[in-house]
Structure formats: C-alpha cells, structure tokens
Amino acid sequence: MQLPFYNKISLQQQHVSLETLSEHDFSQLKKIGVNPKLWRYMSSQYTTSEALEKYLYSFLKNHKERSMIPVCIKDNSSQKAIGMTCIGNINNEKNEVELGWTWIEEAYQKTSTNRIVKLLMLNYIFNELNCNKVVFRVNEKNNISMRSLEKIGASFNGITEIYVAETKQTVGVANYCIQKKEWKSSLEAKLQKLITAYNS
C-alpha cells in the first residue's frame, strides 16, 4: 500500500470541505483550538496559542516524513477552518490506517459536521487509498465519541491501557474498526442515512 502523501486532498459535501492541512490554516485553527473543552479527552492539552502551533507543526513534519496525512476541516459558506482530522498509524503490511486526532470547533459539534467528515474521509480511505481497514482509538471516558462510532456500525475491539509519560497517568483507550467490505455493503449507506435524517 503506497499512500499518495503529496496529492492534495480536496473533498466536500453539503456545508463541509476537507483540504490537506497547511500553514495557512494555523491562524484560524489557533483562534478556536485553545478552548479547553476540545482537549478534555486528549492525552495532552493545547490551550495556548504557542502550544497549539507547535502541535500543528508536528503534523506538517509527520506529513513530510510520510507518516501522517493531516486534513483541515472547513465551513463551505465562510471557508473558515473549524477543526482538523488525520490519517496516521499507517500499516502497509495489513493495508490499514487509523483515522483520528479529530477536533471540531464547539459550535459545530452538535451538527452533522462530524458525521460528514467521517463519510468523506472513509470514502477517501477505502476508495482512493484502497485500504482494507480503518481503526479508531478513543479515550474510554469519551462516551459521546464511543456512541457515535457504535451508531455508524464500527466494531468494538476492547480497551487498551496506555501510559502517558507527559501526564504520568494510564489512560484506557477504546479500540474500534471498520472493514472495507462492511463499509461497501452497508455502513456507508447507514452513515449517509444518519446525516440525511439529522439535516431533515
């Protein structure tokens, strides 16, 4: 599996656009990303402009090193950056990737935005990258994200305990996945129906 790291991602549906993260997005992301509520289930906190900028640059570095594909989430009407997501933990032998590192401006969290982002990204991963499996990892205390994954049909694969050196704490991570054959046979249509129902 050879991922097209330098092909620019440009996807859109309804009010959401997804584009490969660039330094030009930083100023808008820093304005909204310092909200502590966005990081409550993350292993690290990026609640200052300086910390968040360093975090964003780490994604550009990993992209350059071909270990991640970071994506900026934008509102179509304003073209404003409202969050980000990322493809990472690329396993060429198993032909699988992780979709995660996702955060969205608080004002958009109770809309269909997150589901549209998942629909666009999963279609991109399965259709354009031709991966066989997508993995999701969520803090076990983040019940909203866990229920969201279960609602779209992701399979639960247990809890993994991870030690975070920065905080000197052990965090329980819930593991989920979606297989390509499941996505093609039923889950893509299921997610699309959830989006349609929410917007109707």
N, C-alpha and C positions, 0 to 999 in steps of 0.2 A: 504494500500500500504506500504510494508516494503522494503525499498531500501537496496541493498547489499553493505553497506558502506565499508566493508573491503575486498570485492572482487576486485582484481586488474584489472583495465581497460587496455586492450591491443588491439587496433584496428588499422588497416592500409588499405590504398588504394592508389595506384599509388605512389606518392613521399611523402606521409604524413603518419606519425604514431601518435597515441594518447595513452598516458600512464598516469596512476594516478600520480599526482604531488608528487614529493618527494624532500627532502632537497638537494639531489644530483644534481637537476636541477637548483638550485639557481644561481650558479656561471655563467652559460651561460645566464640565463634569465636576470641577472643583467647587463651583458655586453650590451645587446640590449635594455633593458627596460627603460634605462634612457633617451631615445630620447623623448624630449618634445612633438613631433608631435603625439606620441602614446596616449597621455593623454589629448589632447585638448578638447575632448567632455566628459571627465570624471569629476565627482564632486570633485575629489582630484587629485593632481599632485604627481607623484612618480619619480622625475627626479634626485634623488641622489641614490647612491648605498644603503645607510642606510635606506632611506625611502622605497625603493622598497623591501629590505629584510624584513623589518617589515610587509609590505603589504603581501608578500608571506607567511610569517609565520602565518599570520592571517587566511589564507586559510587552512593550516595544522591544526590549532587549531579548526576551524569550522568543518573540516572533522572528527577530533577526537570526536567532540561533536555531530556528525551525523546531521549537518545542511547544509552541502555542500559536493559536490564531485568535487574537483578541478582536472583538467586534463592538462597535459603538451603536447604541440604540437611540434613534431619533424620532421626534414627533414630526410627521409629514407636514402638518399645517404651518408650523413655525420653523422647521428644520433645526430645532433646538435639541441638543444632546440631553437625554433623560436617563441614561444609565449605560451599562455595558454587560456583556456576557463573553464567554470564551470557550474555545475548543482546546483541550490540553490532555495530558497523560496519554499521549499517542502510543498505541501498542501495535506496531507493524506486523508482528507475528500473528496476533489474534485478530487483526483488522478491526480494532475497536478504539474508541476515543471517549473521553469524558467531556460532558457539557456542563459547565458550571461557572463559578466566580461571578455569578449574576447579581446585580443590584440595580434597582429601578427607583427613580425619584418617588418619594412618598405619595405625591398627588396622583400618580398613575398606578399605584398598587392595587386599588380596588376597581380597576377597569379590566378590559380584556387584553391589555398590553402584554402581560407576561405570557399568556397562552398563545398570542400571535407570534411572539418572539420564539417560543418553543416550536410552533408549527413551522415557521420559516427555517429555523436552524436545523430541525430534524430532517426536513425535506432536503436541505442543502447537504447535510452529512450523509444521508442514505442515497440520494440521487446523484449528487455531483461528486462527492468524495468516495461513494460506493463502499462505505463502511458496513460491517455486518452487525455491529452492536454499539449502543451508546450507553455510557454509565453516568449515573448521577450520585453525588455524595452530599448528604445534608446533615447538619447538626441535629441530633436526635431530639433536642428541645424545640426545634423549629416545626411545630405541629402543622402550621399553615402550609409550608412547603411540602411536607411529607404527604398531607392530604391531597394537595394539588397534583403531585406525581401519581398517587394512587388513583385519583379520579380520571386521569388520562390513560390509565392502564399499565403504568410502569410496574415491573415485578420487583418485589421486596426481597433483598438477598442478605438480610441480617444486619447486625450492628458490629462495627469495628471500633475498638478503643485506640485512640491516637494520643500520644503525649506531645503537648505543645511546649517546646523549650522556652519560648518567649514569655509565656504566662505561667510556666511550671505547673500546668494542670493537664489532666487527662480528659479528653473530650470523646463522647460517644458519637460516631458517625453512622447514619443510616445509609445503606447501600441499595440503590435501585438500578434497573437497566431496562432498555427496550431493544429487542432484536429487530433486525430489518424485516424479516418475514412477518412479524407481528404488526409492525408499522404499516406495511403494504396491505396486509389482509384486512385489518380492522381499525387499528389505533389512529391512523391519520384521519380517517373519516369521523372517528369518535371525537377527536380534538376539534375538528372543524365544526362539528355539530355543537359542541360546548361553546365555541366562540360565537356562532350564529345565534344560539339561544341567549347568550349574555347580551348581545347587541340588539336583540329584537324587542 
